[in-house]
Amino acid sequence: MPKEVCLITGVGPGTGAALARRFAQGYSVAMLARNRERLDELAGELPDAHAFACDVSDASALTQSVEQIRGDLGEPSVLIHNAVGGAFGDFLAIEAEVLQRNFQINTMALLHLGKLLAPAMIEAGRGAIVCTGNTSAYRGKANFAGFAPTKAAQRILAESMARTLGPKGVHVAYLAIDAVIDVPWTRKAMPERPDEFFCKPADIASEVWHLVHQPRSAWTFDAQIRPDRETW
């Protein structure tokens, strides 16, 4: 029997790569990111993982990539929207174009992917869509004006999708990561922090796996994870 297909956006060296590694243990994984070289390297080390270079802010390129995935691997039954556009600065400092691009990546790409993939999930009566986010989806801190509005919109769109798709058998979940993720640049920026301060990408991927495979009688929409030492 052919494997089910999991489409993951934003496959970089941190959470995205960890998601690809986790879901390659059972799925054919379609990995989307702008950096083709990095995708090809990861595809070379994982069984049944496939690289599709794509800028998710480009709706036309996204449509073309989904059509290629369908032709090469089959219809995705799992979508993980992990791509993220971010920026720091208060509303006086940020450029309008920055906020617009982040909205295209964080929110509009989720809309486009949902419209492309959900109809087949509805027809099958099953499927899962998980969006990775953070606490900017719930609050607008001063220096997150170029980012938080797009993550809040992303979460509300995901909630609207969940209310539409849940009764049709498709699980939609939003996972907020309230943490500094353990990647080389965060370690370099915070060399004094102990291991326990950071959230491990593999642990994030395990939680996404759990959300995707929850029983129908106990689906989660709004999930938050954080290290035990995180202040909240």
N, C-alpha and C positions, 0 to 999 in steps of 0.2 A: 504494500500500500504506500502511495506517496505521502510524504510528510506534509503536515499543515504548514502554512507560510506565515511568518511573523515579519512585519515591516517595522523597522526602527529608524527614526530620523535622528539627526544630530549625533552620529556615531564618531565621537572624538576619542581621545586617549583616556578619558575618565569614566563617567557613568555610561556613556554610549557604548564604549568597548566592553564594559562589564555586562551590560544588557545583552550585547551580541554573544558574548561567551556563555552566559546563562541560558539564553534561548536556543543556542546552537545545540544544546543538549535535549533535542527532541523536535526541533522545528527546522525547516529551511528558512534561513534568515536573510532578508533583503535589507542591506545596510545603506542608508542614505546620508550623505554629507557632501560638502563642497570639495574636500581634499581627496582626490582620487588615489593618490599615492598611498596615503595612510589607510584608506579602505582596502586597497589591494593587498597591502601588507597584512592586515588583520584577516582578510579572506584566505590568505595563504596558510594561516596557522589554525583556522577553525574548519571543522567538517561542515559542509553544506551551508556556508555563509557566502554571500554574493554581494559585490560592490556595485553601487549605482550612484555615480557622481551627480549631484543635484543641489541647486540652490532652492530651498523650500519657499523662499520669498517670491519666487517666480512661478505663478500658477500654471503657465503653459509647460514649463520644464517639469513641474510636479506631475502634471497629467501624463506627459510623455514617459516619465519614469515608472509610474504606476502601470501604464500599458505594457511597458517592457517587462516589468515584474510579472504581470499576468501571463505574458507569453512565455517567459523563461521558467517560471516556478509554479504558477497557478494563482488562484485568488487568495489574497491574504485573509486569514481568519482572526489575526491579532494585529492591532496597530498600537505602537508605542511612540507617542510624539514627545521626543526628548530634545529636539532642536530648540535653541534658545538664543534670543537676541537681547543683549543687555547694555546698559550704559549708566554711568554715575554722573550726578550733577543735579542741582535743584532746577526748578522750572524756569528760573531766570537765566541759567547757564546753558541748558541743553538746546541743541538745534532742533527745529520741528521735524527735519528730515530723519533725525535719529529715532525719534519716537515713532514716526511713520514706518520706518523699516522694521523696528522691533515689533510693531503691531502686525506687520505682514508675516514675520517669522513665527511669532508666538500665538497669534490668534487666527489670522486669515489662513495660514497653512493648516491649522487644525480643521477649520471649516471646509477647505478644499478637500483634504484627505477624508474627512467624514462623508462628504457628498460622493466622493469617488468609491469609497470602500463599503460604506454602510448598507447600500442596497443589496449587495450579495450576502452580507451577514444576515440581513432581515429575511431574505429568501431562504437561507439555510436554517434560520431559527436559532442561531448561535453566533458567538463571536465576542471579542473584547477590544475595547479602546481604552488605553491608559495614557494619561498626560502627566508628565513630571513637571512639578512647579516648586514654588517655595513660598515663604510667608509674605512676600510682596503681593501675593494674590489676595491678602486679607487686610493689608495696611499700606498707606502711602507715606513712607518716611521721606524726609526732605530731600536727601541726595539720591533718591530713587525715582525721580519724576520722569525720567526717560525710559523707565522699565516697569515699575509697579502698575501703572494704568493698563499696560498690555497683558500683564499676568493676571490681574483682576478680571479683565475681559475674557481671557482664556479660560479661567475657572468658571465664570458664569456661562460661557458658551458650552463648556463641557457638562455643566449641570443641566442646561437646556437639552443637550443631546441625550443625557442619561434619562431624562423624563420622557423623551420620545422613544428611545431605543430599548429601555428596560422592559416594557411590556411586550416587546417583540422578540425578546430572548437575547438581546445584545447588552453586555455589561460595559458600562462606562464608569471610569474611576479617575479621580484626581489625587495625585500623591504629592503633597507638599514636603519638601526636604528642608527642615529647619536646622541647618548645620553648615559648617564649612566642610566641603567635600575633600577627601584626601587625594590630592593630585600633586604633581611635582611643584607647580607654581605656588600653590597655597602653602606647601611645606617651606618653600624658599622664602615666602613673604612672612611666615610665622614660625621661625626656627625654634622659638622658645616654647612652643606649645607641645604638650605631651601627646602621645598616640591617642589617648582616650578623648581628646578634644575633637578629633576629626571623624567624619562619617565615611565609612569605607564604601567605595563604589560597588564592590561585590555584594555588600549587605543591602544596598539600595536595589540592586538587580534582583536579589532574593525576594524582597518585598513586592516588587513589580510582578514577579513570577507568581507569588501568592495571590495577588489581586486578580490576575488573569485567570487563575484556576480556583477561585472561590466557588463554593456550591451556590446554586441559585436561591436557596432559602436564606442565605446570609451574605448578600452582596454589600460591599462597602462602596460609597461614592467618595466621600471626603476623608482622606487618610493623611495623617501627619506623622513623620518620623523625625527623631532627633537623638543624638547621643545622650547617655544618661547624665552627663555633666553639663549639658546645654542649659543655659538660663532661659526660662520662658514664662 
